[in-house]
Amino acid sequence: MPPPRWTFDTPPAALRSPHVMLLVFGRGAVPSPTVEAPVTVSPLPRAADPAWFDAWRAGSIRAVAVTDLGDRLADLDAADHVHVILAGPTGVADLAHLQGAWAAARALFEGGAAVALDVHALTWHTAATAPDPAGPLDVGREVRVVFEGAEGRPGGAYALHTRGLRKFGAPDLVALCGADDAALVGDMVRQLAEAMARGVDLARPRHALTLGDAATWYAVDDVRGLGDAIALHNEARVLVDERGNHLAGVSARLSGASGGPIGEA
């Protein structure tokens, strides 16, 4: 019996056009699995384009791999083949494209592939950590929340943002906040990302978010290009306070208030 199809819990107001890109690395040629549209799988040996191949395991992407893969980093370094899994349907009303992409990645793991990069989420996986297409949708594995803050500079404003909502046809979220605000802001971002991935659409020009009785924040259009500045490669919405200001110092202003349920104020 096939697994239940991944669907939106809340039907989106408009059909979505998501995009998925997974890179599955291994040593030696692994047969490509059989897939159904809109998923495609393309094998590529390193010898065909060494510069392109090696760019996926260098620089900032490698720094993420060090964190995500740990002692499995050696498997990435030893890889000489990659399978490029793509799914870019238009006008979809469910998440079968994402489920199918992970099913293809799982098949490659079973065939001997070692590690996979979820390009839009910028997350590395092994067979043990990759989302399971035979189980329920786990948004926590699909969407990464990143805080770009620097240690020793708690008073500065840095980007806290999601990566991976493009796979759901939804914009990613960006908030500018300080290190002291990261826990509070991150909690709200995770709640909102979960809702968006499951079908909630954000109102325009601004979407109200309530923190219990403490405050109201808004998700607004990214008119200053913050998403481009942090290379999200996706549309972005920006979280601001009730005055339209960024969220640096918001924890102190709220005097310890915690994130409440997300909804219209």
C-alpha positions in Angstrom: 0.0 0.0 0.0 1.5 3.4 -0.9 2.0 5.9 1.9 -0.6 8.7 2.4 0.0 11.6 0.1 1.5 14.7 1.8 -1.1 17.5 1.6 -1.7 21.0 2.9 -3.6 21.0 6.1 -5.1 24.4 5.1 -5.8 24.6 1.4 -3.9 27.6 0.0 -6.0 30.5 -1.3 -4.2 30.2 -4.6 -2.4 27.2 -6.3 1.3 27.2 -5.5 4.4 26.8 -7.7 7.1 25.3 -5.5 10.6 24.1 -6.4 12.7 21.3 -5.0 16.4 20.6 -5.6 18.2 17.7 -3.9 21.8 16.7 -4.6 22.6 13.1 -3.7 26.3 12.3 -3.6 28.0 8.9 -3.6 31.0 7.0 -4.6 30.7 5.1 -7.8 27.7 5.0 -10.2 24.3 4.3 -8.5 21.4 3.5 -10.8 18.8 6.2 -11.0 15.4 5.3 -9.5 12.2 5.3 -11.5 10.2 8.5 -10.7 7.0 10.1 -11.8 6.5 13.7 -13.1 7.1 16.4 -12.0 10.2 14.7 -10.3 13.3 14.2 -12.5 16.6 12.5 -11.6 19.8 13.2 -13.5 23.1 11.4 -12.7 26.3 13.3 -13.1 29.8 12.0 -12.6 32.3 14.5 -11.2 34.5 14.0 -14.3 31.8 15.7 -16.4 32.1 19.0 -14.5 34.7 19.0 -11.7 34.3 22.7 -10.9 30.6 22.6 -10.5 30.7 19.3 -8.5 33.3 20.6 -6.1 31.6 23.9 -5.5 28.9 22.0 -3.7 31.3 20.8 -1.0 33.4 24.0 -0.6 33.2 27.4 1.2 30.1 28.2 3.2 28.3 25.1 2.0 31.1 23.0 3.3 30.9 24.8 6.7 27.2 23.6 6.9 28.3 20.1 5.9 30.8 20.0 8.8 28.0 20.8 11.2 25.3 18.6 9.7 27.4 15.5 8.7 30.0 15.3 11.4 32.1 12.2 10.9 30.2 11.5 7.7 31.9 14.4 6.0 34.5 12.0 4.7 31.7 10.4 2.6 31.1 13.7 0.9 34.8 14.2 0.2 35.0 10.7 -1.3 32.0 11.2 -3.6 32.6 11.1 -7.3 29.0 11.0 -8.5 25.9 13.1 -7.8 22.2 12.7 -8.8 20.4 15.9 -9.3 16.7 15.6 -8.2 14.4 18.4 -9.4 10.7 19.1 -9.0 9.3 22.4 -10.2 5.5 22.0 -10.7 3.2 24.8 -11.3 -0.3 25.3 -9.8 -0.2 22.4 -7.3 -2.6 21.9 -4.5 -0.7 19.2 -2.6 2.9 18.2 -1.7 3.3 15.1 -3.7 6.2 16.7 -5.6 8.2 17.0 -2.3 7.3 13.5 -1.2 8.3 12.1 -4.5 11.7 13.9 -4.5 12.5 12.4 -1.1 11.4 9.0 -2.2 13.9 9.3 -5.1 16.6 10.3 -2.6 15.8 7.4 -0.3 16.0 5.0 -3.3 19.5 6.4 -4.0 20.6 5.9 -0.4 19.4 2.3 -0.6 21.4 1.9 -3.8 24.6 3.0 -2.0 24.6 6.8 -2.1 26.1 8.5 1.0 24.8 12.0 1.6 22.3 14.5 0.2 22.0 18.3 0.1 18.6 19.9 0.3 19.6 22.9 -1.7 16.8 25.4 -0.7 17.0 24.5 3.0 20.8 24.4 2.9 20.7 21.2 4.9 22.8 18.1 4.6 21.3 14.6 5.2 22.3 11.0 5.5 19.9 8.1 5.1 19.3 8.3 8.9 18.3 12.0 8.9 16.5 12.5 5.6 12.8 13.1 5.6 10.9 9.8 5.3 8.3 9.9 2.4 6.6 6.9 3.9 5.8 8.8 7.1 3.9 12.1 7.9 5.3 15.4 6.7 7.8 16.8 9.2 8.2 20.5 8.5 11.1 20.7 11.0 13.2 18.6 8.7 12.2 20.5 5.6 12.7 24.1 6.8 15.9 25.4 8.5 15.9 28.4 10.8 19.2 30.3 10.7 20.5 33.1 12.9 23.4 35.0 11.2 24.4 36.7 14.5 28.1 37.0 15.5 29.3 36.0 19.0 30.4 38.9 21.2 28.1 41.4 19.5 24.8 41.0 21.3 23.7 44.6 20.6 23.8 44.2 16.8 21.0 43.4 14.5 21.5 40.3 12.4 19.3 38.3 10.1 17.3 35.4 11.6 15.6 33.6 8.7 14.2 30.5 7.2 15.5 28.4 4.3 13.4 25.9 2.5 9.9 27.3 2.2 10.4 27.5 -1.5 9.8 23.8 -1.6 6.2 24.6 -0.4 5.7 27.4 -2.9 5.8 29.9 0.0 8.1 32.9 0.8 10.9 32.6 3.3 10.8 34.7 6.5 13.4 37.2 7.6 13.7 39.1 10.8 16.5 41.5 11.9 17.2 41.0 15.6 19.9 40.8 18.2 21.4 37.7 20.0 19.2 38.4 23.0 16.1 38.3 20.8 16.9 35.1 18.8 15.0 32.7 21.0 11.8 34.7 21.0 12.0 35.7 17.4 13.0 32.2 16.4 10.0 30.7 18.1 7.7 33.0 16.2 9.4 32.3 12.9 9.2 28.5 13.4 5.5 28.7 14.2 4.8 30.8 11.2 6.9 28.7 8.9 5.1 25.6 10.0 1.8 27.2 9.3 2.9 28.5 5.9 4.4 25.1 4.9 1.0 23.5 5.7 -0.9 25.9 3.5 -1.5 29.2 5.3 -1.1 32.2 3.0 0.1 35.6 4.4 -2.1 38.5 3.9 -0.8 41.5 2.0 0.4 44.2 2.4 1.0 43.0 6.0 0.0 39.9 8.0 -0.6 40.4 11.7 1.0 38.0 14.2 0.0 38.1 17.9 2.3 37.3 20.8 -0.5 36.5 23.3 -1.5 39.8 24.8 2.0 41.2 24.8 2.3 42.6 21.3 1.5 42.4 17.6 4.1 41.9 14.9 3.6 42.0 11.2 5.0 40.1 8.2 5.5 42.7 5.4 6.9 42.7 1.9 10.7 42.7 1.5 11.0 46.1 0.0 14.6 46.5 0.9 15.8 43.2 -0.6 16.9 41.5 2.6 16.2 38.1 1.0 18.6 38.8 -1.8 21.3 40.1 0.6 21.4 36.7 2.4 21.0 34.7 -0.9 17.6 33.1 -0.1 16.9 32.6 -3.8 13.2 32.9 -2.9 10.6 35.6 -2.3 10.8 36.8 1.4 8.5 38.4 3.9 10.1 40.5 6.8 8.9 40.5 10.4 8.6 43.9 12.0 7.0 45.3 15.2 3.8 47.2 15.5 5.6 50.4 14.4 7.2 48.9 11.4 10.6 48.7 13.0 13.0 45.7 12.9 13.0 43.5 16.0 16.5 44.3 17.5 15.9 44.7 21.2 12.4 43.4 21.2 12.9 40.9 24.0 13.8 43.7 26.4 10.9 45.8 25.3 8.5 42.9 25.9 10.1 42.2 29.3 10.2 38.5 28.9 7.0 37.9 27.0 7.0 34.6 25.1 5.6 33.8 21.6 1.9 33.2 21.5 -0.4 31.7 18.9 -0.1 33.0 15.4 -3.1 34.6 13.9 -4.7 37.8 12.9 -4.6 40.5 15.6 
